[in-house]
Amino acid sequence: MVVGRFGLAIPALVLSGMFARQARKPMTPGKLRTDSLLFAIVLVGTAVIVVALNYVPALALGPVVEHLLMIGKG
């Protein structure tokens, strides 16, 4: 159990240390700044789309099943 816990934690800490030591790269026109309104809109929009793709099919099944039950009883 200890190996399973620390076997994942240690490589994650090593990787984060490597990222922390990297030099900052200059801003170029192709980069998206993470402290801008555009980044927030893209992030929230992506979250809304993912949630909708997960829940809308399940919500749509309720009326479909209800309709099929009404047809079967008629």
LOGU-249820 format. One line per 3 residues: number of its first residue (from 0); their letters; for each residue x, y, z of N, C-alpha, C. Coordinates in nm, 3 decimals. Layout:
NUM) a) X:Y:Z:X:Y:Z:X:Y:Z; ...
END
This chain:
0) mvv) 0.083:-0.117:0.000:0.000:0.000:0.000:0.088:0.126:0.000; 0.196:0.122:0.073:0.286:0.236:0.078:0.352:0.258:-0.058; 0.392:0.148:-0.122:0.455:0.160:-0.253:0.355:0.217:-0.355
3) grf) 0.232:0.175:-0.347:0.131:0.226:-0.438:0.105:0.374:-0.418; 0.109:0.418:-0.293:0.083:0.559:-0.265:0.202:0.645:-0.306; 0.321:0.611:-0.261:0.438:0.693:-0.289:0.495:0.666:-0.428
6) gla) 0.460:0.553:-0.488:0.505:0.523:-0.623:0.448:0.621:-0.725; 0.333:0.680:-0.696:0.277:0.782:-0.783:0.312:0.923:-0.737; 0.327:0.942:-0.607:0.352:1.076:-0.553:0.493:1.123:-0.587
9) ipa) 0.591:1.037:-0.576:0.729:1.078:-0.598:0.753:1.122:-0.743; 0.709:1.045:-0.844:0.727:1.095:-0.981:0.651:1.226:-1.007; 0.536:1.243:-0.946:0.461:1.367:-0.964:0.538:1.484:-0.904
12) lvl) 0.599:1.465:-0.788:0.678:1.571:-0.726:0.804:1.601:-0.807; 0.868:1.500:-0.861:0.986:1.521:-0.945:0.948:1.600:-1.070; 0.837:1.563:-1.132:0.791:1.632:-1.252:0.756:1.778:-1.222
15) sgm) 0.689:1.802:-1.109:0.654:1.940:-1.074:0.780:2.022:-1.044; 0.881:1.961:-0.983:1.007:2.030:-0.959:1.078:2.066:-1.088; 1.070:1.978:-1.186:1.132:2.006:-1.316:1.061:2.123:-1.385
18) far) 0.929:2.125:-1.376:0.854:2.237:-1.435:0.882:2.367:-1.362; 0.900:2.362:-1.231:0.925:2.485:-1.154:1.062:2.544:-1.189; 1.159:2.458:-1.224:1.293:2.507:-1.256:1.306:2.561:-1.398
21) qar) 1.207:2.539:-1.481:1.216:2.586:-1.619:1.217:2.738:-1.624; 1.289:2.791:-1.720:1.292:2.936:-1.740:1.162:2.980:-1.805; 1.123:3.103:-1.775:1.001:3.157:-1.835:1.023:3.184:-1.983
24) kpm) 0.925:3.151:-2.060:0.932:3.173:-2.204:0.869:3.309:-2.236; 0.921:3.380:-2.334:0.861:3.509:-2.370:0.724:3.489:-2.434; 0.637:3.588:-2.414:0.503:3.582:-2.472:0.511:3.601:-2.623
27) tpg) 0.439:3.518:-2.695:0.430:3.529:-2.840:0.282:3.538:-2.878; 0.253:3.579:-2.999:0.111:3.591:-3.038:0.035:3.459:-3.036; 0.103:3.347:-3.040:0.036:3.217:-3.041:0.001:3.163:-2.905
30) klr) 0.036:3.233:-2.798:0.009:3.185:-2.662:-0.118:3.247:-2.607; -0.185:3.174:-2.521:-0.305:3.222:-2.454:-0.270:3.250:-2.309; -0.277:3.376:-2.271:-0.243:3.412:-2.133:-0.348:3.357:-2.038
33) tds) -0.304:3.306:-1.924:-0.397:3.246:-1.828:-0.456:3.349:-1.733; -0.419:3.473:-1.744:-0.475:3.576:-1.656:-0.563:3.674:-1.735; -0.624:3.625:-1.842:-0.706:3.712:-1.927:-0.852:3.667:-1.923
36) llf) -0.938:3.755:-1.967:-1.080:3.725:-1.974:-1.107:3.617:-2.080; -1.031:3.619:-2.189:-1.049:3.518:-2.292:-1.023:3.377:-2.238; -0.920:3.361:-2.157:-0.891:3.230:-2.099:-1.006:3.185:-2.009
39) aiv) -1.061:3.276:-1.930:-1.173:3.241:-1.842:-1.295:3.199:-1.924; -1.321:3.269:-2.033:-1.436:3.235:-2.117:-1.415:3.098:-2.182; -1.296:3.072:-2.231:-1.267:2.942:-2.293:-1.279:2.830:-2.191
42) lvg) -1.228:2.852:-2.071:-1.234:2.750:-1.966:-1.378:2.721:-1.925; -1.456:2.825:-1.899:-1.595:2.806:-1.858:-1.676:2.746:-1.973; -1.652:2.791:-2.095:-1.722:2.735:-2.210:-1.695:2.587:-2.228
45) tav) -1.570:2.548:-2.212:-1.534:2.407:-2.224:-1.602:2.324:-2.115; -1.604:2.376:-1.992:-1.670:2.305:-1.883:-1.820:2.290:-1.910; -1.884:2.395:-1.960:-2.028:2.388:-1.989:-2.055:2.285:-2.099
48) ivv) -1.973:2.283:-2.202:-1.993:2.188:-2.312:-1.976:2.044:-2.262; -1.874:2.019:-2.181:-1.850:1.884:-2.130:-1.966:1.839:-2.041; -2.013:1.927:-1.954:-2.126:1.894:-1.868:-2.251:1.868:-1.951
51) aln) -2.276:1.952:-2.050:-2.394:1.934:-2.135:-2.388:1.801:-2.210; -2.271:1.766:-2.262:-2.259:1.640:-2.334:-2.276:1.519:-2.242; -2.253:1.537:-2.113:-2.273:1.427:-2.019:-2.418:1.416:-1.973
54) yvp) -2.487:1.527:-1.951:-2.618:1.524:-1.889:-2.735:1.533:-1.985; -2.719:1.599:-2.098:-2.832:1.618:-2.190:-2.886:1.484:-2.243; -2.803:1.389:-2.282:-2.860:1.261:-2.328:-2.942:1.191:-2.220
57) ala) -2.896:1.196:-2.096:-2.971:1.132:-1.988:-3.102:1.206:-1.962; -3.101:1.338:-1.971:-3.223:1.415:-1.951:-3.322:1.392:-2.065; -3.273:1.369:-2.185:-3.360:1.348:-2.299:-3.426:1.210:-2.297
60) lgp) -3.368:1.116:-2.226:-3.425:0.981:-2.223:-3.557:0.976:-2.147; -3.576:1.062:-2.048:-3.699:1.061:-1.969:-3.823:1.080:-2.054; -3.835:1.188:-2.131:-3.952:1.205:-2.216:-3.967:1.097:-2.324
63) vve) -3.855:1.048:-2.375:-3.862:0.943:-2.477:-3.922:0.816:-2.418; -3.877:0.776:-2.301:-3.930:0.656:-2.237:-4.076:0.677:-2.199; -4.110:0.795:-2.151:-4.249:0.823:-2.115:-4.339:0.814:-2.237
66) hll) -4.295:0.866:-2.349:-4.373:0.858:-2.473:-4.391:0.713:-2.516; -4.283:0.636:-2.510:-4.293:0.494:-2.549:-4.387:0.419:-2.456; -4.390:0.451:-2.328:-4.482:0.387:-2.237:-4.626:0.425:-2.268
69) mig) -4.650:0.552:-2.306:-4.786:0.593:-2.340:-4.834:0.522:-2.466; -4.747:0.505:-2.563:-4.787:0.436:-2.686:-4.819:0.289:-2.657; -4.741:0.228:-2.571:-4.763:0.087:-2.538:-4.893:0.064:-2.463
72) kg) -4.939:0.161:-2.382:-5.062:0.145:-2.306:-5.187:0.178:-2.388; -5.167:0.252:-2.501:-5.281:0.298:-2.583:-5.339:0.188:-2.657
END
